[in-house]
Amino acid sequence: MTEEELLTPTFVAARYPEKRSPEPARVPMVPVFAVGTALWVIAFIIVHLNREALEASGRGWWPTCAAIGIVIGILGTVTMYVRDRRRRR
């Protein structure tokens, strides 16, 4: 067989039949976001306890960063809860 014959669409389709794509994995995302939010809460507690030393070293913004992480984590957890609940229907 020549190279041209091997590359014809009919030969390729016959040799490699079309396979169906697998279904996407349905992973509950609420635990993932909840753990991430819990880690931000732990980070906030740690930086809040050490805020004077952080402010003295020019890192006074760290508690604010951790608080924003908590807020975003809560929003993400709620969003994923709604998404997971809709997906079960």
PDB file of N, CA, C and O in Angstrom, chain B, residues numbered from 101:
ATOM      1  N   MET B 101       0.830  -1.176   0.000  1.00  0.00           N
ATOM      2  CA  MET B 101       0.000   0.000   0.000  1.00  0.00           C
ATOM      3  C   MET B 101       0.876   1.241   0.000  1.00  0.00           C
ATOM      4  O   MET B 101       1.914   1.284   0.659  1.00  0.00           O
ATOM      5  N   THR B 102       0.455   2.224  -0.729  1.00  0.00           N
ATOM      6  CA  THR B 102       1.235   3.455  -0.793  1.00  0.00           C
ATOM      7  C   THR B 102       0.858   4.366   0.374  1.00  0.00           C
ATOM      8  O   THR B 102      -0.157   4.183   1.045  1.00  0.00           O
ATOM      9  N   GLU B 103       1.707   5.334   0.577  1.00  0.00           N
ATOM     10  CA  GLU B 103       1.459   6.283   1.662  1.00  0.00           C
ATOM     11  C   GLU B 103       0.180   7.072   1.411  1.00  0.00           C
ATOM     12  O   GLU B 103      -0.556   7.384   2.347  1.00  0.00           O
ATOM     13  N   GLU B 104      -0.076   7.384   0.179  1.00  0.00           N
ATOM     14  CA  GLU B 104      -1.290   8.123  -0.173  1.00  0.00           C
ATOM     15  C   GLU B 104      -2.547   7.320   0.160  1.00  0.00           C
ATOM     16  O   GLU B 104      -3.530   7.878   0.646  1.00  0.00           O
ATOM     17  N   GLU B 105      -2.518   6.021  -0.098  1.00  0.00           N
ATOM     18  CA  GLU B 105      -3.660   5.165   0.211  1.00  0.00           C
ATOM     19  C   GLU B 105      -3.874   5.050   1.722  1.00  0.00           C
ATOM     20  O   GLU B 105      -5.010   4.994   2.195  1.00  0.00           O
ATOM     21  N   LEU B 106      -2.771   5.016   2.471  1.00  0.00           N
ATOM     22  CA  LEU B 106      -2.884   4.911   3.921  1.00  0.00           C
ATOM     23  C   LEU B 106      -3.503   6.149   4.550  1.00  0.00           C
ATOM     24  O   LEU B 106      -4.150   6.068   5.595  1.00  0.00           O
ATOM     25  N   LEU B 107      -3.303   7.288   3.913  1.00  0.00           N
ATOM     26  CA  LEU B 107      -3.784   8.542   4.477  1.00  0.00           C
ATOM     27  C   LEU B 107      -5.160   8.961   3.963  1.00  0.00           C
ATOM     28  O   LEU B 107      -5.640  10.037   4.321  1.00  0.00           O
ATOM     29  N   THR B 108      -5.787   8.165   3.159  1.00  0.00           N
ATOM     30  CA  THR B 108      -7.124   8.518   2.672  1.00  0.00           C
ATOM     31  C   THR B 108      -8.111   8.439   3.832  1.00  0.00           C
ATOM     32  O   THR B 108      -7.975   7.580   4.703  1.00  0.00           O
ATOM     33  N   PRO B 109      -9.088   9.313   3.851  1.00  0.00           N
ATOM     34  CA  PRO B 109     -10.044   9.334   4.967  1.00  0.00           C
ATOM     35  C   PRO B 109     -10.792   8.016   5.156  1.00  0.00           C
ATOM     36  O   PRO B 109     -11.079   7.638   6.292  1.00  0.00           O
ATOM     37  N   THR B 110     -11.108   7.317   4.089  1.00  0.00           N
ATOM     38  CA  THR B 110     -11.860   6.072   4.252  1.00  0.00           C
ATOM     39  C   THR B 110     -11.014   5.009   4.929  1.00  0.00           C
ATOM     40  O   THR B 110     -11.541   4.237   5.730  1.00  0.00           O
ATOM     41  N   PHE B 111      -9.731   4.941   4.640  1.00  0.00           N
ATOM     42  CA  PHE B 111      -8.861   3.959   5.275  1.00  0.00           C
ATOM     43  C   PHE B 111      -8.685   4.282   6.757  1.00  0.00           C
ATOM     44  O   PHE B 111      -8.749   3.392   7.605  1.00  0.00           O
ATOM     45  N   VAL B 112      -8.464   5.551   7.061  1.00  0.00           N
ATOM     46  CA  VAL B 112      -8.259   5.961   8.451  1.00  0.00           C
ATOM     47  C   VAL B 112      -9.524   5.686   9.254  1.00  0.00           C
ATOM     48  O   VAL B 112      -9.438   5.179  10.373  1.00  0.00           O
ATOM     49  N   ALA B 113     -10.693   6.005   8.714  1.00  0.00           N
ATOM     50  CA  ALA B 113     -11.950   5.784   9.430  1.00  0.00           C
ATOM     51  C   ALA B 113     -12.212   4.296   9.631  1.00  0.00           C
ATOM     52  O   ALA B 113     -12.725   3.899  10.677  1.00  0.00           O
ATOM     53  N   ALA B 114     -11.876   3.487   8.669  1.00  0.00           N
ATOM     54  CA  ALA B 114     -12.105   2.050   8.792  1.00  0.00           C
ATOM     55  C   ALA B 114     -11.117   1.434   9.784  1.00  0.00           C
ATOM     56  O   ALA B 114     -11.462   0.506  10.517  1.00  0.00           O
ATOM     57  N   ARG B 115      -9.911   1.945   9.803  1.00  0.00           N
ATOM     58  CA  ARG B 115      -8.894   1.377  10.681  1.00  0.00           C
ATOM     59  C   ARG B 115      -9.096   1.808  12.128  1.00  0.00           C
ATOM     60  O   ARG B 115      -8.879   1.019  13.048  1.00  0.00           O
ATOM     61  N   TYR B 116      -9.502   3.031  12.331  1.00  0.00           N
ATOM     62  CA  TYR B 116      -9.696   3.574  13.675  1.00  0.00           C
ATOM     63  C   TYR B 116     -11.131   4.056  13.820  1.00  0.00           C
ATOM     64  O   TYR B 116     -11.417   5.226  13.570  1.00  0.00           O
ATOM     65  N   PRO B 117     -12.026   3.183  14.216  1.00  0.00           N
ATOM     66  CA  PRO B 117     -13.425   3.604  14.350  1.00  0.00           C
ATOM     67  C   PRO B 117     -13.558   4.692  15.419  1.00  0.00           C
ATOM     68  O   PRO B 117     -12.805   4.736  16.392  1.00  0.00           O
ATOM     69  N   GLU B 118     -14.524   5.550  15.205  1.00  0.00           N
ATOM     70  CA  GLU B 118     -14.726   6.664  16.122  1.00  0.00           C
ATOM     71  C   GLU B 118     -15.157   6.141  17.493  1.00  0.00           C
ATOM     72  O   GLU B 118     -16.080   5.335  17.615  1.00  0.00           O
ATOM     73  N   LYS B 119     -14.460   6.624  18.513  1.00  0.00           N
ATOM     74  CA  LYS B 119     -14.775   6.212  19.874  1.00  0.00           C
ATOM     75  C   LYS B 119     -15.550   7.337  20.553  1.00  0.00           C
ATOM     76  O   LYS B 119     -15.317   8.519  20.302  1.00  0.00           O
ATOM     77  N   ARG B 120     -16.465   6.938  21.408  1.00  0.00           N
ATOM     78  CA  ARG B 120     -17.220   7.933  22.157  1.00  0.00           C
ATOM     79  C   ARG B 120     -16.355   8.456  23.292  1.00  0.00           C
ATOM     80  O   ARG B 120     -15.583   7.712  23.897  1.00  0.00           O
ATOM     81  N   SER B 121     -16.492   9.714  23.563  1.00  0.00           N
ATOM     82  CA  SER B 121     -15.754  10.317  24.672  1.00  0.00           C
ATOM     83  C   SER B 121     -16.347   9.838  25.987  1.00  0.00           C
ATOM     84  O   SER B 121     -17.561   9.661  26.095  1.00  0.00           O
ATOM     85  N   PRO B 122     -15.505   9.629  26.980  1.00  0.00           N
ATOM     86  CA  PRO B 122     -16.046   9.223  28.275  1.00  0.00           C
ATOM     87  C   PRO B 122     -16.812  10.379  28.919  1.00  0.00           C
ATOM     88  O   PRO B 122     -16.550  11.548  28.640  1.00  0.00           O
ATOM     89  N   GLU B 123     -17.743  10.035  29.768  1.00  0.00           N
ATOM     90  CA  GLU B 123     -18.490  11.059  30.498  1.00  0.00           C
ATOM     91  C   GLU B 123     -17.549  11.752  31.480  1.00  0.00           C
ATOM     92  O   GLU B 123     -16.663  11.113  32.047  1.00  0.00           O
ATOM     93  N   PRO B 124     -17.737  13.052  31.682  1.00  0.00           N
ATOM     94  CA  PRO B 124     -16.881  13.736  32.650  1.00  0.00           C
ATOM     95  C   PRO B 124     -17.131  13.217  34.063  1.00  0.00           C
ATOM     96  O   PRO B 124     -18.248  12.840  34.416  1.00  0.00           O
ATOM     97  N   ALA B 125     -16.086  13.208  34.847  1.00  0.00           N
ATOM     98  CA  ALA B 125     -16.207  12.745  36.236  1.00  0.00           C
ATOM     99  C   ALA B 125     -17.049  13.742  37.024  1.00  0.00           C
ATOM    100  O   ALA B 125     -16.858  14.954  36.922  1.00  0.00           O
ATOM    101  N   ARG B 126     -17.966  13.224  37.795  1.00  0.00           N
ATOM    102  CA  ARG B 126     -18.824  14.084  38.612  1.00  0.00           C
ATOM    103  C   ARG B 126     -18.303  14.053  40.040  1.00  0.00           C
ATOM    104  O   ARG B 126     -18.644  13.177  40.835  1.00  0.00           O
ATOM    105  N   VAL B 127     -17.475  15.024  40.333  1.00  0.00           N
ATOM    106  CA  VAL B 127     -16.834  15.111  41.638  1.00  0.00           C
ATOM    107  C   VAL B 127     -17.552  16.185  42.457  1.00  0.00           C
ATOM    108  O   VAL B 127     -17.735  17.303  41.976  1.00  0.00           O
ATOM    109  N   PRO B 128     -17.956  15.864  43.677  1.00  0.00           N
ATOM    110  CA  PRO B 128     -18.568  16.910  44.505  1.00  0.00           C
ATOM    111  C   PRO B 128     -17.508  17.947  44.898  1.00  0.00           C
ATOM    112  O   PRO B 128     -16.481  17.608  45.486  1.00  0.00           O
ATOM    113  N   MET B 129     -17.771  19.192  44.569  1.00  0.00           N
ATOM    114  CA  MET B 129     -16.783  20.245  44.781  1.00  0.00           C
ATOM    115  C   MET B 129     -16.907  20.944  46.124  1.00  0.00           C
ATOM    116  O   MET B 129     -15.990  21.660  46.529  1.00  0.00           O
ATOM    117  N   VAL B 130     -18.020  20.753  46.826  1.00  0.00           N
ATOM    118  CA  VAL B 130     -18.209  21.430  48.110  1.00  0.00           C
ATOM    119  C   VAL B 130     -17.093  21.083  49.097  1.00  0.00           C
ATOM    120  O   VAL B 130     -16.557  21.993  49.729  1.00  0.00           O
ATOM    121  N   PRO B 131     -16.715  19.801  49.261  1.00  0.00           N
ATOM    122  CA  PRO B 131     -15.628  19.505  50.206  1.00  0.00           C
ATOM    123  C   PRO B 131     -14.308  20.182  49.837  1.00  0.00           C
ATOM    124  O   PRO B 131     -13.553  20.593  50.718  1.00  0.00           O
ATOM    125  N   VAL B 132     -14.035  20.296  48.562  1.00  0.00           N
ATOM    126  CA  VAL B 132     -12.786  20.933  48.116  1.00  0.00           C
ATOM    127  C   VAL B 132     -12.761  22.396  48.545  1.00  0.00           C
ATOM    128  O   VAL B 132     -11.767  22.872  49.095  1.00  0.00           O
ATOM    129  N   PHE B 133     -13.865  23.109  48.289  1.00  0.00           N
ATOM    130  CA  PHE B 133     -13.924  24.522  48.650  1.00  0.00           C
ATOM    131  C   PHE B 133     -14.002  24.708  50.160  1.00  0.00           C
ATOM    132  O   PHE B 133     -13.458  25.675  50.692  1.00  0.00           O
ATOM    133  N   ALA B 134     -14.670  23.797  50.855  1.00  0.00           N
ATOM    134  CA  ALA B 134     -14.778  23.899  52.312  1.00  0.00           C
ATOM    135  C   ALA B 134     -13.407  23.728  52.971  1.00  0.00           C
ATOM    136  O   ALA B 134     -13.084  24.447  53.916  1.00  0.00           O
ATOM    137  N   VAL B 135     -12.612  22.796  52.487  1.00  0.00           N
ATOM    138  CA  VAL B 135     -11.261  22.599  53.037  1.00  0.00           C
ATOM    139  C   VAL B 135     -10.396  23.822  52.753  1.00  0.00           C
ATOM    140  O   VAL B 135      -9.648  24.270  53.622  1.00  0.00           O
ATOM    141  N   GLY B 136     -10.494  24.357  51.556  1.00  0.00           N
ATOM    142  CA  GLY B 136      -9.732  25.568  51.225  1.00  0.00           C
ATOM    143  C   GLY B 136     -10.116  26.744  52.109  1.00  0.00           C
ATOM    144  O   GLY B 136      -9.253  27.498  52.559  1.00  0.00           O
ATOM    145  N   THR B 137     -11.407  26.899  52.357  1.00  0.00           N
ATOM    146  CA  THR B 137     -11.875  27.975  53.227  1.00  0.00           C
ATOM    147  C   THR B 137     -11.387  27.760  54.662  1.00  0.00           C
ATOM    148  O   THR B 137     -10.990  28.709  55.337  1.00  0.00           O
ATOM    149  N   ALA B 138     -11.421  26.519  55.117  1.00  0.00           N
ATOM    150  CA  ALA B 138     -10.928  26.218  56.468  1.00  0.00           C
ATOM    151  C   ALA B 138      -9.438  26.556  56.590  1.00  0.00           C
ATOM    152  O   ALA B 138      -8.997  27.050  57.628  1.00  0.00           O
ATOM    153  N   LEU B 139      -8.675  26.295  55.546  1.00  0.00           N
ATOM    154  CA  LEU B 139      -7.247  26.646  55.573  1.00  0.00           C
ATOM    155  C   LEU B 139      -7.055  28.159  55.654  1.00  0.00           C
ATOM    156  O   LEU B 139      -6.146  28.632  56.337  1.00  0.00           O
ATOM    157  N   TRP B 140      -7.904  28.922  54.962  1.00  0.00           N
ATOM    158  CA  TRP B 140      -7.829  30.379  55.055  1.00  0.00           C
ATOM    159  C   TRP B 140      -8.194  30.854  56.458  1.00  0.00           C
ATOM    160  O   TRP B 140      -7.609  31.818  56.951  1.00  0.00           O
ATOM    161  N   VAL B 141      -9.156  30.191  57.111  1.00  0.00           N
ATOM    162  CA  VAL B 141      -9.518  30.551  58.482  1.00  0.00           C
ATOM    163  C   VAL B 141      -8.335  30.300  59.414  1.00  0.00           C
ATOM    164  O   VAL B 141      -8.032  31.132  60.270  1.00  0.00           O
ATOM    165  N   ILE B 142      -7.674  29.175  59.254  1.00  0.00           N
ATOM    166  CA  ILE B 142      -6.487  28.869  60.074  1.00  0.00           C
ATOM    167  C   ILE B 142      -5.393  29.908  59.832  1.00  0.00           C
ATOM    168  O   ILE B 142      -4.754  30.385  60.769  1.00  0.00           O
ATOM    169  N   ALA B 143      -5.190  30.249  58.560  1.00  0.00           N
ATOM    170  CA  ALA B 143      -4.181  31.265  58.240  1.00  0.00           C
ATOM    171  C   ALA B 143      -4.547  32.606  58.863  1.00  0.00           C
ATOM    172  O   ALA B 143      -3.673  33.311  59.366  1.00  0.00           O
ATOM    173  N   PHE B 144      -5.826  32.966  58.837  1.00  0.00           N
ATOM    174  CA  PHE B 144      -6.257  34.229  59.432  1.00  0.00           C
ATOM    175  C   PHE B 144      -5.982  34.247  60.937  1.00  0.00           C
ATOM    176  O   PHE B 144      -5.501  35.246  61.472  1.00  0.00           O
ATOM    177  N   ILE B 145      -6.285  33.153  61.607  1.00  0.00           N
ATOM    178  CA  ILE B 145      -6.047  33.082  63.061  1.00  0.00           C
ATOM    179  C   ILE B 145      -4.563  33.247  63.360  1.00  0.00           C
ATOM    180  O   ILE B 145      -4.187  33.979  64.276  1.00  0.00           O
ATOM    181  N   ILE B 146      -3.729  32.574  62.597  1.00  0.00           N
ATOM    182  CA  ILE B 146      -2.278  32.648  62.828  1.00  0.00           C
ATOM    183  C   ILE B 146      -1.754  34.063  62.596  1.00  0.00           C
ATOM    184  O   ILE B 146      -1.008  34.594  63.419  1.00  0.00           O
ATOM    185  N   VAL B 147      -2.143  34.672  61.477  1.00  0.00           N
ATOM    186  CA  VAL B 147      -1.632  36.023  61.195  1.00  0.00           C
ATOM    187  C   VAL B 147      -2.247  37.053  62.127  1.00  0.00           C
ATOM    188  O   VAL B 147      -1.611  38.059  62.439  1.00  0.00           O
ATOM    189  N   HIS B 148      -3.481  36.818  62.580  1.00  0.00           N
ATOM    190  CA  HIS B 148      -4.095  37.755  63.524  1.00  0.00           C
ATOM    191  C   HIS B 148      -3.369  37.723  64.870  1.00  0.00           C
ATOM    192  O   HIS B 148      -3.195  38.760  65.510  1.00  0.00           O
ATOM    193  N   LEU B 149      -2.948  36.533  65.297  1.00  0.00           N
ATOM    194  CA  LEU B 149      -2.206  36.422  66.546  1.00  0.00           C
ATOM    195  C   LEU B 149      -0.833  37.086  66.461  1.00  0.00           C
ATOM    196  O   LEU B 149      -0.284  37.512  67.478  1.00  0.00           O
ATOM    197  N   ASN B 150      -0.288  37.174  65.272  1.00  0.00           N
ATOM    198  CA  ASN B 150       1.051  37.755  65.067  1.00  0.00           C
ATOM    199  C   ASN B 150       1.005  39.088  64.318  1.00  0.00           C
ATOM    200  O   ASN B 150       1.985  39.479  63.683  1.00  0.00           O
ATOM    201  N   ARG B 151      -0.121  39.778  64.391  1.00  0.00           N
ATOM    202  CA  ARG B 151      -0.282  40.978  63.558  1.00  0.00           C
ATOM    203  C   ARG B 151       0.689  42.097  63.914  1.00  0.00           C
ATOM    204  O   ARG B 151       1.110  42.838  63.026  1.00  0.00           O
ATOM    205  N   GLU B 152       1.061  42.243  65.194  1.00  0.00           N
ATOM    206  CA  GLU B 152       1.991  43.323  65.569  1.00  0.00           C
ATOM    207  C   GLU B 152       3.359  43.108  64.926  1.00  0.00           C
ATOM    208  O   GLU B 152       3.966  44.045  64.407  1.00  0.00           O
ATOM    209  N   ALA B 153       3.833  41.873  64.965  1.00  0.00           N
ATOM    210  CA  ALA B 153       5.130  41.578  64.346  1.00  0.00           C
ATOM    211  C   ALA B 153       5.046  41.739  62.828  1.00  0.00           C
ATOM    212  O   ALA B 153       5.999  42.190  62.192  1.00  0.00           O
ATOM    213  N   LEU B 154       3.908  41.370  62.257  1.00  0.00           N
ATOM    214  CA  LEU B 154       3.744  41.513  60.808  1.00  0.00           C
ATOM    215  C   LEU B 154       3.712  42.984  60.406  1.00  0.00           C
ATOM    216  O   LEU B 154       4.314  43.370  59.404  1.00  0.00           O
ATOM    217  N   GLU B 155       3.008  43.808  61.189  1.00  0.00           N
ATOM    218  CA  GLU B 155       2.957  45.245  60.881  1.00  0.00           C
ATOM    219  C   GLU B 155       4.335  45.879  61.015  1.00  0.00           C
ATOM    220  O   GLU B 155       4.695  46.755  60.229  1.00  0.00           O
ATOM    221  N   ALA B 156       5.102  45.445  61.997  1.00  0.00           N
ATOM    222  CA  ALA B 156       6.447  45.993  62.201  1.00  0.00           C
ATOM    223  C   ALA B 156       7.374  45.645  61.039  1.00  0.00           C
ATOM    224  O   ALA B 156       8.294  46.398  60.720  1.00  0.00           O
ATOM    225  N   SER B 157       7.120  44.487  60.404  1.00  0.00           N
ATOM    226  CA  SER B 157       7.980  44.070  59.294  1.00  0.00           C
ATOM    227  C   SER B 157       7.410  44.465  57.929  1.00  0.00           C
ATOM    228  O   SER B 157       7.933  44.050  56.894  1.00  0.00           O
ATOM    229  N   GLY B 158       6.341  45.267  57.923  1.00  0.00           N
ATOM    230  CA  GLY B 158       5.779  45.730  56.657  1.00  0.00           C
ATOM    231  C   GLY B 158       4.821  44.745  56.007  1.00  0.00           C
ATOM    232  O   GLY B 158       4.506  44.864  54.823  1.00  0.00           O
ATOM    233  N   ARG B 159       4.357  43.771  56.786  1.00  0.00           N
ATOM    234  CA  ARG B 159       3.427  42.776  56.238  1.00  0.00           C
ATOM    235  C   ARG B 159       2.049  42.884  56.903  1.00  0.00           C
ATOM    236  O   ARG B 159       1.387  41.872  57.137  1.00  0.00           O
ATOM    237  N   GLY B 160       1.637  44.080  57.195  1.00  0.00           N
ATOM    238  CA  GLY B 160       0.360  44.304  57.850  1.00  0.00           C
ATOM    239  C   GLY B 160      -0.839  43.967  56.982  1.00  0.00           C
ATOM    240  O   GLY B 160      -1.967  43.912  57.473  1.00  0.00           O
ATOM    241  N   TRP B 161      -0.608  43.744  55.709  1.00  0.00           N
ATOM    242  CA  TRP B 161      -1.703  43.419  54.783  1.00  0.00           C
ATOM    243  C   TRP B 161      -2.062  41.932  54.809  1.00  0.00           C
ATOM    244  O   TRP B 161      -3.080  41.549  54.233  1.00  0.00           O
ATOM    245  N   TRP B 162      -1.270  41.094  55.449  1.00  0.00           N
ATOM    246  CA  TRP B 162      -1.541  39.650  55.464  1.00  0.00           C
ATOM    247  C   TRP B 162      -2.893  39.295  56.088  1.00  0.00           C
ATOM    248  O   TRP B 162      -3.590  38.443  55.536  1.00  0.00           O
ATOM    249  N   PRO B 163      -3.305  39.906  57.218  1.00  0.00           N
ATOM    250  CA  PRO B 163      -4.633  39.572  57.746  1.00  0.00           C
ATOM    251  C   PRO B 163      -5.757  39.918  56.760  1.00  0.00           C
ATOM    252  O   PRO B 163      -6.740  39.186  56.650  1.00  0.00           O
ATOM    253  N   THR B 164      -5.604  41.018  56.060  1.00  0.00           N
ATOM    254  CA  THR B 164      -6.604  41.397  55.058  1.00  0.00           C
ATOM    255  C   THR B 164      -6.656  40.369  53.933  1.00  0.00           C
ATOM    256  O   THR B 164      -7.735  40.012  53.459  1.00  0.00           O
ATOM    257  N   CYS B 165      -5.506  39.902  53.515  1.00  0.00           N
ATOM    258  CA  CYS B 165      -5.446  38.880  52.460  1.00  0.00           C
ATOM    259  C   CYS B 165      -6.140  37.609  52.914  1.00  0.00           C
ATOM    260  O   CYS B 165      -6.891  37.010  52.144  1.00  0.00           O
ATOM    261  N   ALA B 166      -5.904  37.185  54.150  1.00  0.00           N
ATOM    262  CA  ALA B 166      -6.545  35.977  54.666  1.00  0.00           C
ATOM    263  C   ALA B 166      -8.056  36.172  54.788  1.00  0.00           C
ATOM    264  O   ALA B 166      -8.822  35.252  54.502  1.00  0.00           O
ATOM    265  N   ALA B 167      -8.488  37.352  55.206  1.00  0.00           N
ATOM    266  CA  ALA B 167      -9.922  37.621  55.316  1.00  0.00           C
ATOM    267  C   ALA B 167     -10.588  37.586  53.950  1.00  0.00           C
ATOM    268  O   ALA B 167     -11.698  37.070  53.816  1.00  0.00           O
ATOM    269  N   ILE B 168      -9.928  38.127  52.936  1.00  0.00           N
ATOM    270  CA  ILE B 168     -10.471  38.080  51.569  1.00  0.00           C
ATOM    271  C   ILE B 168     -10.524  36.630  51.084  1.00  0.00           C
ATOM    272  O   ILE B 168     -11.470  36.242  50.398  1.00  0.00           O
ATOM    273  N   GLY B 169      -9.523  35.833  51.431  1.00  0.00           N
ATOM    274  CA  GLY B 169      -9.541  34.411  51.083  1.00  0.00           C
ATOM    275  C   GLY B 169     -10.724  33.691  51.693  1.00  0.00           C
ATOM    276  O   GLY B 169     -11.321  32.818  51.063  1.00  0.00           O
ATOM    277  N   ILE B 170     -11.069  34.060  52.934  1.00  0.00           N
ATOM    278  CA  ILE B 170     -12.232  33.454  53.594  1.00  0.00           C
ATOM    279  C   ILE B 170     -13.511  33.828  52.860  1.00  0.00           C
ATOM    280  O   ILE B 170     -14.358  32.970  52.613  1.00  0.00           O
ATOM    281  N   VAL B 171     -13.657  35.104  52.510  1.00  0.00           N
ATOM    282  CA  VAL B 171     -14.866  35.561  51.815  1.00  0.00           C
ATOM    283  C   VAL B 171     -15.005  34.873  50.464  1.00  0.00           C
ATOM    284  O   VAL B 171     -16.086  34.395  50.119  1.00  0.00           O
ATOM    285  N   ILE B 172     -13.924  34.818  49.703  1.00  0.00           N
ATOM    286  CA  ILE B 172     -13.976  34.154  48.395  1.00  0.00           C
ATOM    287  C   ILE B 172     -14.256  32.665  48.569  1.00  0.00           C
ATOM    288  O   ILE B 172     -14.996  32.079  47.779  1.00  0.00           O
ATOM    289  N   GLY B 173     -13.675  32.051  49.592  1.00  0.00           N
ATOM    290  CA  GLY B 173     -13.934  30.636  49.858  1.00  0.00           C
ATOM    291  C   GLY B 173     -15.387  30.364  50.192  1.00  0.00           C
ATOM    292  O   GLY B 173     -15.955  29.371  49.737  1.00  0.00           O
ATOM    293  N   ILE B 174     -16.001  31.246  50.991  1.00  0.00           N
ATOM    294  CA  ILE B 174     -17.421  31.080  51.311  1.00  0.00           C
ATOM    295  C   ILE B 174     -18.272  31.224  50.059  1.00  0.00           C
ATOM    296  O   ILE B 174     -19.188  30.432  49.837  1.00  0.00           O
ATOM    297  N   LEU B 175     -17.978  32.226  49.240  1.00  0.00           N
ATOM    298  CA  LEU B 175     -18.728  32.397  47.986  1.00  0.00           C
ATOM    299  C   LEU B 175     -18.568  31.175  47.078  1.00  0.00           C
ATOM    300  O   LEU B 175     -19.538  30.718  46.472  1.00  0.00           O
ATOM    301  N   GLY B 176     -17.352  30.652  46.985  1.00  0.00           N
ATOM    302  CA  GLY B 176     -17.107  29.468  46.164  1.00  0.00           C
ATOM    303  C   GLY B 176     -17.815  28.244  46.707  1.00  0.00           C
ATOM    304  O   GLY B 176     -18.346  27.442  45.938  1.00  0.00           O
ATOM    305  N   THR B 177     -17.828  28.088  48.029  1.00  0.00           N
ATOM    306  CA  THR B 177     -18.505  26.942  48.636  1.00  0.00           C
ATOM    307  C   THR B 177     -20.002  26.999  48.361  1.00  0.00           C
ATOM    308  O   THR B 177     -20.610  25.987  48.012  1.00  0.00           O
ATOM    309  N   VAL B 178     -20.594  28.172  48.516  1.00  0.00           N
ATOM    310  CA  VAL B 178     -22.029  28.322  48.247  1.00  0.00           C
ATOM    311  C   VAL B 178     -22.322  28.053  46.775  1.00  0.00           C
ATOM    312  O   VAL B 178     -23.289  27.365  46.447  1.00  0.00           O
ATOM    313  N   THR B 179     -21.496  28.589  45.898  1.00  0.00           N
ATOM    314  CA  THR B 179     -21.691  28.373  44.460  1.00  0.00           C
ATOM    315  C   THR B 179     -21.605  26.891  44.113  1.00  0.00           C
ATOM    316  O   THR B 179     -22.435  26.385  43.357  1.00  0.00           O
ATOM    317  N   MET B 180     -20.621  26.197  44.651  1.00  0.00           N
ATOM    318  CA  MET B 180     -20.478  24.772  44.361  1.00  0.00           C
ATOM    319  C   MET B 180     -21.597  23.945  44.994  1.00  0.00           C
ATOM    320  O   MET B 180     -21.983  22.913  44.447  1.00  0.00           O
ATOM    321  N   TYR B 181     -22.117  24.384  46.130  1.00  0.00           N
ATOM    322  CA  TYR B 181     -23.251  23.692  46.745  1.00  0.00           C
ATOM    323  C   TYR B 181     -24.471  23.765  45.826  1.00  0.00           C
ATOM    324  O   TYR B 181     -25.154  22.766  45.602  1.00  0.00           O
ATOM    325  N   VAL B 182     -24.732  24.957  45.302  1.00  0.00           N
ATOM    326  CA  VAL B 182     -25.868  25.129  44.381  1.00  0.00           C
ATOM    327  C   VAL B 182     -25.641  24.306  43.112  1.00  0.00           C
ATOM    328  O   VAL B 182     -26.566  23.656  42.624  1.00  0.00           O
ATOM    329  N   ARG B 183     -24.428  24.328  42.578  1.00  0.00           N
ATOM    330  CA  ARG B 183     -24.126  23.573  41.355  1.00  0.00           C
ATOM    331  C   ARG B 183     -24.286  22.073  41.581  1.00  0.00           C
ATOM    332  O   ARG B 183     -24.878  21.377  40.755  1.00  0.00           O
ATOM    333  N   ASP B 184     -23.758  21.576  42.701  1.00  0.00           N
ATOM    334  CA  ASP B 184     -23.877  20.140  42.995  1.00  0.00           C
ATOM    335  C   ASP B 184     -25.340  19.730  43.207  1.00  0.00           C
ATOM    336  O   ASP B 184     -25.760  18.650  42.791  1.00  0.00           O
ATOM    337  N   ARG B 185     -26.102  20.606  43.856  1.00  0.00           N
ATOM    338  CA  ARG B 185     -27.514  20.289  44.082  1.00  0.00           C
ATOM    339  C   ARG B 185     -28.293  20.256  42.771  1.00  0.00           C
ATOM    340  O   ARG B 185     -29.145  19.389  42.579  1.00  0.00           O
ATOM    341  N   ARG B 186     -28.011  21.185  41.875  1.00  0.00           N
ATOM    342  CA  ARG B 186     -28.672  21.185  40.561  1.00  0.00           C
ATOM    343  C   ARG B 186     -28.280  19.978  39.734  1.00  0.00           C
ATOM    344  O   ARG B 186     -29.096  19.433  38.990  1.00  0.00           O
ATOM    345  N   ARG B 187     -27.046  19.565  39.862  1.00  0.00           N
ATOM    346  CA  ARG B 187     -26.563  18.427  39.089  1.00  0.00           C
ATOM    347  C   ARG B 187     -27.235  17.119  39.509  1.00  0.00           C
ATOM    348  O   ARG B 187     -27.412  16.219  38.688  1.00  0.00           O
ATOM    349  N   ARG B 188     -27.608  17.014  40.783  1.00  0.00           N
ATOM    350  CA  ARG B 188     -28.270  15.800  41.274  1.00  0.00           C
ATOM    351  C   ARG B 188     -29.692  15.665  40.750  1.00  0.00           C
ATOM    352  O   ARG B 188     -30.229  14.558  40.728  1.00  0.00           O
ATOM    353  N   ARG B 189     -30.306  16.740  40.335  1.00  0.00           N
ATOM    354  CA  ARG B 189     -31.700  16.695  39.874  1.00  0.00           C
ATOM    355  C   ARG B 189     -31.830  15.995  38.550  1.00  0.00           C
ATOM    356  O   ARG B 189     -32.936  15.871  38.022  1.00  0.00           O
TER     357      ARG B 189
END
